[in-house]
Amino acid sequence: MFPIPGVVDRSYVPNGGNTNMMQKSEALPVDISQKEQKEIIEIYLKLREAEAKLIGPDGKTEILPNNVYSFLLRLLADLRAGHSVTILQSRHELTTVEASKILGVSRQFLIKVVEKGEIPYHLVGTHRRMFVRDVLAYKSKRDTVRRKTLDDLAKGEFAKGDYDKIPDDFHAGE
């Protein structure tokens, strides 16, 4: 058996047939000739040094940095899963209509939020504009507060013993 530089044995086998408990196993040694060992190490090192490439329909090749390659893999996974994807620059400006659509609120409600100072904005002529990063930061903060509020309500109902009760709305108020 020979070690490949930077490779750790990560094989696991069931513990005594119990599939709930897994234990680390030792790989069995395999006799490989010196020539085969050298070929395997050369192939492994070539794979480690390989760069991701984008090949266009015209055959033109562009080498992709690792972070771009990772981003494209995540993007493809989201698209395959049926999720919609929008790519915007963080300095991209949104109109109030665009921002309200992202937040799922009316334009009038958004104007009130902006005027309270909850989302920064600037004027282009007489029109309000917001950076997408600010709108998404507000959305994230709002969603976090909503989740915490719902969790607190559920915990309160559970503590009172009302969580799993089904209300009789048909006879309410009688």
Secondary structure, 3 states (H helix, E strand, C coil): CCCCCCCCCCCEEEECCEEEEEEECCCCCCCCCHHHHHHHHHHHHHHHHCCEEEECCCCCEEEECHHHHHHHHHHHHHHHCCCCCCCCCCCCEECHHHHHHHHCCCHHHHHHHHHCCCCCCEEECCEEEEEHHHHHHHHHHHHHHHHHHHHHHHHHHHHHCCCCCCCCHHHCCC
